[in-house]
Amino acid sequence: MSISSINADAFVSEALHNAQGWGIKDKNGFPTSTNASGETAMPFWSSEKRALSVIQSVQSYRGFKPVPIALSEFVNQWLPGLTRDEVYCGLNWSGKGATGYDLPSAEVLDRLTANDGKI
């Protein structure tokens, strides 16, 4: 199992456990990035600590602040909108290059709802 896959699995289990995820935002909004395959991805983390770590280690994210997102809001509003816009979810990106696992938003929704029918 790759580190990236472990990050994605950690995102699902931690987000379900904490009933929230985290984004980062600056005065211009939430960032997106184009991955190596050419897909647009928006990063999300399963804890404030993980989001802060990327803010501190990635120069282009230094002006961002972590923003909590309730899991119900993430599942019912964010993921359907990202799916419609064909934006992938970057899950628990880490390190100086802010690398991690990018999944189609619909797949993230499937993973979250498959693991907890209460959402």
Backbone bond lengths (Angstrom), bond angles and torsions (degrees), N, CA, C in turn:
res aa  C-N    CA-C-N  psi(-1)  N-CA   C-N-CA  omega(-1)  CA-C   N-CA-C  phi
1 M - - - 1.455 - - 1.533 107.96 -
2 S 1.316 117.57 130.87 1.456 121.34 -178.23 1.524 111.33 -77.88
3 I 1.331 115.37 160.38 1.468 120.85 176.32 1.519 109.68 -57.95
4 S 1.332 116.97 -40.36 1.463 120.37 -178.95 1.520 111.42 -62.19
5 S 1.318 116.73 -42.92 1.456 120.39 178.39 1.525 110.65 -65.55
6 I 1.313 116.62 -37.92 1.465 120.82 176.10 1.525 110.07 -61.94
7 N 1.343 117.36 -40.94 1.469 121.00 177.72 1.522 111.16 -61.74
8 A 1.327 117.20 -40.24 1.462 120.71 179.50 1.526 110.50 -67.39
9 D 1.325 117.02 -43.41 1.462 120.80 177.70 1.527 110.52 -63.14
10 A 1.339 116.57 -40.65 1.473 120.81 178.37 1.521 110.02 -63.51
11 F 1.338 117.03 -39.59 1.459 119.55 178.59 1.521 110.14 -58.34
12 V 1.318 117.55 -49.56 1.462 121.45 -177.37 1.523 110.41 -61.51
13 S 1.323 117.80 -50.99 1.470 119.49 -176.08 1.531 111.64 -66.05
14 E 1.335 117.86 -41.90 1.464 120.58 -178.85 1.525 111.97 -71.36
15 A 1.329 117.25 -39.65 1.467 120.07 178.79 1.527 110.29 -64.08
16 L 1.327 116.82 -40.65 1.466 120.03 177.67 1.525 110.50 -65.68
17 H 1.318 116.53 -43.43 1.470 120.69 -178.23 1.533 111.38 -63.61
18 N 1.346 116.04 -42.18 1.466 121.18 -176.20 1.528 113.48 -90.88
19 A 1.324 116.94 -6.78 1.466 123.81 -177.70 1.524 112.21 57.16
20 Q 1.339 115.63 30.53 1.465 119.90 174.91 1.519 110.81 -163.97
21 G 1.308 113.95 161.43 1.449 122.93 171.94 1.514 107.39 -125.04
22 W 1.310 115.83 -178.46 1.461 120.92 -178.38 1.518 110.57 -134.98
23 G 1.320 115.69 137.77 1.447 122.29 170.13 1.520 107.07 -114.84
24 I 1.318 116.13 179.30 1.459 120.54 171.77 1.522 107.61 -128.27
25 K 1.325 115.29 148.65 1.458 119.69 -172.75 1.526 109.31 -146.84
26 D 1.331 115.50 145.62 1.459 121.11 169.96 1.527 107.61 -126.43
27 K 1.324 117.49 -166.81 1.466 120.12 -176.62 1.529 112.62 -62.95
28 N 1.322 117.60 -20.25 1.463 121.85 178.92 1.518 113.56 -94.35
29 G 1.323 117.43 -2.48 1.463 120.16 178.57 1.514 113.09 111.23
30 F 1.316 115.20 -157.15 1.457 123.40 -178.13 1.525 109.48 -88.21
31 P 1.325 118.44 135.98 1.466 120.69 -176.21 1.525 113.04 -79.50
32 T 1.313 115.27 154.87 1.460 122.57 167.49 1.520 107.11 -128.62
33 S 1.304 115.28 163.73 1.452 121.56 179.29 1.516 107.69 -145.48
34 T 1.323 116.44 154.70 1.453 120.60 175.04 1.519 107.93 -98.87
35 N 1.328 116.53 125.06 1.460 119.49 -177.94 1.531 110.81 -83.82
36 A 1.329 116.31 179.33 1.461 121.94 -175.99 1.527 112.70 -61.66
37 S 1.326 117.12 -24.61 1.469 121.14 179.28 1.524 112.63 -88.61
38 G 1.338 116.92 -0.59 1.458 121.09 178.44 1.513 115.15 89.52
39 E 1.343 117.41 3.15 1.464 119.95 178.11 1.525 109.81 -84.59
40 T 1.318 115.32 147.86 1.454 120.69 174.15 1.520 107.78 -85.22
41 A 1.335 115.54 132.59 1.465 120.63 -179.58 1.524 109.62 -130.13
42 M 1.321 115.69 144.20 1.462 122.51 172.94 1.526 106.66 -112.35
43 P 1.336 116.56 128.75 1.466 118.38 -176.59 1.529 113.63 -81.78
44 F 1.331 114.26 144.22 1.460 123.12 175.15 1.524 108.35 -140.16
45 W 1.324 115.51 149.78 1.455 121.35 179.80 1.517 109.82 -127.78
46 S 1.315 114.78 158.13 1.461 120.14 -177.77 1.520 112.54 -92.48
47 S 1.329 117.39 -3.09 1.465 119.95 176.92 1.524 109.96 -152.16
48 E 1.309 114.81 154.95 1.462 119.97 176.16 1.518 110.15 -61.79
49 K 1.319 117.35 -38.87 1.471 121.82 -179.81 1.530 110.91 -58.60
50 R 1.322 117.05 -43.94 1.470 120.50 179.05 1.538 110.86 -64.46
51 A 1.331 117.12 -42.98 1.471 120.78 179.59 1.526 110.35 -63.85
52 L 1.330 117.06 -43.90 1.470 120.80 179.14 1.520 111.93 -63.18
53 S 1.314 116.82 -36.02 1.456 120.78 179.41 1.524 111.30 -60.80
54 V 1.338 117.06 -42.75 1.462 120.53 179.10 1.531 110.45 -69.99
55 I 1.318 117.19 -40.27 1.467 120.23 177.61 1.524 109.96 -57.71
56 Q 1.318 117.06 -41.49 1.457 121.72 -177.97 1.524 113.18 -75.07
57 S 1.331 118.29 -28.94 1.461 119.75 -174.30 1.529 114.69 -100.58
58 V 1.323 118.47 -11.86 1.464 121.16 -178.89 1.524 109.02 -113.39
59 Q 1.304 115.88 115.68 1.464 121.68 -175.40 1.527 112.67 -53.41
60 S 1.332 117.60 -43.94 1.468 119.51 -175.72 1.526 113.12 -70.58
61 Y 1.337 118.38 -10.51 1.459 121.87 178.00 1.525 113.09 -104.76
62 R 1.312 118.28 5.96 1.471 121.55 -173.82 1.525 114.16 -59.42
63 G 1.311 119.05 -31.95 1.464 121.21 -178.68 1.521 113.96 -87.63
64 F 1.313 117.66 4.86 1.462 121.65 -177.05 1.527 111.41 -89.05
65 K 1.319 115.36 157.90 1.466 123.10 176.51 1.525 108.25 -123.80
66 P 1.336 117.41 143.23 1.463 119.54 176.47 1.525 110.99 -70.41
67 V 1.320 116.11 142.17 1.461 122.52 -178.46 1.528 108.45 -129.78
68 P 1.354 117.56 120.47 1.466 118.51 177.35 1.522 110.62 -73.23
69 I 1.332 115.34 144.31 1.463 121.71 177.45 1.526 106.62 -128.92
70 A 1.326 116.00 116.46 1.468 119.95 178.41 1.521 108.80 -57.46
71 L 1.324 116.02 139.23 1.460 120.30 -177.51 1.523 112.05 -58.08
72 S 1.320 117.64 -39.83 1.470 119.91 179.05 1.532 110.54 -62.38
73 E 1.323 117.97 -40.04 1.465 121.70 177.24 1.531 110.70 -66.66
74 F 1.329 116.18 -41.48 1.458 121.67 179.59 1.533 110.41 -61.08
75 V 1.334 116.14 -45.86 1.466 122.20 -177.76 1.527 111.81 -72.41
76 N 1.315 117.28 -41.13 1.475 120.40 -172.92 1.522 114.79 -89.94
77 Q 1.338 117.61 -23.04 1.464 119.81 -177.27 1.530 112.87 -120.10
78 W 1.327 116.25 -55.06 1.463 119.85 -175.26 1.528 112.48 -62.43
79 L 1.332 116.78 -55.40 1.464 119.22 -173.89 1.530 113.23 -63.87
80 P 1.332 120.38 -41.77 1.471 118.15 174.96 1.531 112.68 -61.38
81 G 1.325 117.41 -39.11 1.464 120.33 178.80 1.524 112.28 -66.89
82 L 1.333 116.34 -42.18 1.461 120.23 178.26 1.526 110.79 -66.15
83 T 1.324 116.86 -37.59 1.463 120.90 177.09 1.520 110.01 -63.07
84 R 1.320 116.66 -46.08 1.470 121.42 178.99 1.529 110.56 -59.18
85 D 1.335 116.45 -40.01 1.463 121.22 -177.87 1.528 113.21 -85.87
86 E 1.341 116.48 1.49 1.465 123.26 -179.96 1.522 112.30 58.67
87 V 1.335 115.85 40.14 1.454 122.33 176.74 1.527 108.40 -102.81
88 Y 1.319 115.22 129.03 1.458 121.37 178.38 1.526 110.09 -77.48
89 C 1.316 115.97 162.03 1.470 121.97 173.05 1.524 108.05 -102.06
90 G 1.327 115.85 123.19 1.456 121.26 172.39 1.519 107.10 -89.46
91 L 1.317 117.75 114.84 1.459 121.04 -171.29 1.525 112.52 -103.21
92 N 1.329 114.50 121.61 1.462 122.91 176.89 1.525 112.97 51.35
93 W 1.344 115.61 46.85 1.461 119.18 174.73 1.519 108.24 -56.34
94 S 1.326 115.64 147.10 1.458 119.36 -179.01 1.524 110.67 -149.15
95 G 1.332 115.29 169.96 1.452 121.86 176.47 1.516 113.40 81.41
96 K 1.338 114.58 175.83 1.465 121.21 -177.36 1.519 112.83 -64.55
97 G 1.336 117.09 -24.39 1.459 120.87 179.09 1.514 113.44 -96.24
98 A 1.333 116.55 3.74 1.470 121.82 -177.46 1.521 110.14 46.88
99 T 1.327 115.24 57.41 1.450 120.60 -179.40 1.519 110.41 -102.71
100 G 1.303 115.58 155.65 1.448 120.40 179.83 1.505 110.59 -179.87
101 Y 1.294 116.09 -148.78 1.453 122.84 -172.80 1.512 108.82 -112.29
102 D 1.326 116.81 122.65 1.457 122.17 177.77 1.530 108.89 -104.43
103 L 1.322 115.18 125.27 1.461 121.08 178.84 1.519 109.63 -123.06
104 P 1.337 117.11 148.55 1.465 118.20 171.51 1.531 108.95 -56.81
105 S 1.302 116.67 140.20 1.467 121.29 -176.77 1.522 111.78 -57.64
106 A 1.330 117.59 -36.02 1.467 120.74 178.72 1.527 110.86 -63.35
107 E 1.335 117.13 -34.62 1.464 120.19 178.34 1.530 111.36 -70.43
108 V 1.328 116.83 -36.98 1.469 120.19 175.54 1.525 109.26 -62.53
109 L 1.320 116.42 -43.88 1.464 120.86 177.19 1.533 110.46 -58.72
110 D 1.318 116.54 -45.56 1.461 120.82 179.04 1.532 111.40 -60.50
111 R 1.329 116.72 -43.80 1.469 120.38 -179.87 1.519 111.76 -64.17
112 L 1.315 116.80 -42.10 1.460 119.96 -178.90 1.526 111.74 -69.20
113 T 1.306 117.39 -42.65 1.461 119.53 -177.37 1.527 111.69 -77.22
114 A 1.321 118.70 -27.31 1.464 121.85 177.02 1.529 110.51 -69.07
115 N 1.325 115.97 -28.85 1.459 120.80 -176.42 1.517 113.51 -90.66
116 D 1.314 117.12 -10.92 1.465 118.39 -178.17 1.517 109.02 -159.15
117 G 1.307 117.00 105.34 1.450 120.82 -179.11 1.510 115.02 -73.07
118 K 1.335 118.06 -2.78 1.465 121.66 -175.54 1.522 113.31 -86.23
119 I 1.312 118.78 -7.79 1.460 120.87 -174.98 1.515 110.30 -71.85
